Amino acid sequence: MQTTIRSASEEDFPLRSNFVGYHEEGQLSKPEDVAAALLPLITEHTLEQSGQRFDVRDL
């Protein structure tokens, strides 16, 4: 998905330049790392977490 986003046009994906920058700066996480961070959040979330926004880099 990250490769697809980076190859998209700015017209099709206005945030494309952000993702290109993340890639160039080595800030993209591996999909399996993201999945490992999100799984507990999805399966063990609390009522207080409902509706909150999370940045996978902070998990």
N, C-alpha and C positions, 0 to 999 in steps of 0.2 A: 504494500500500500504506500509506503514512504517513497518508493521509486516512482510509482504512478503519480503521486502528488507533485514530486519535484519535476516531472516531465510535463506536467499540465501547463496550459497557458495561464497568464495572469487573469485573463478574461474569464476562463473557466473556474479558476481557483484563486481568488484575490489574495489569500494569505500564503501563496506559493513561496514568495521571497523569504518569509519567516522559516519555512521548512528547509529551503535551500541553505539558509544561514545555520540552522540547527545542525544540518548534515555536515557542512563545511567546518563547523566548530566542534564536531564530535559530541554534540549534546543529545543525539537521539538514542533512546534506549532500545535494547533488543526486545522483540515482541514477547519472547518467553519471560523476560524480566518484568515487563509490564503486566503480563498475565499473572505472574506469581504475586505481584503487589496488589492487583485488583481482586483476585479471588477471595481473600479473606474479607475484604471490604464488601463484596457482593454477598457472600454467604453468612457473614457474622456481623452485619451492620446493626447499629443501635438506632433507636427512635431519634435520638439527638442528631445522628448523622444524616437522617432523611432530608433530602432537599439541599444538602450542602454541596459545594463544588470542591473538587480535589484536584491537585496537580500531582501526576504520577511521580514526578521528581521529588516530591515531599513525602511519599509513602515509604 
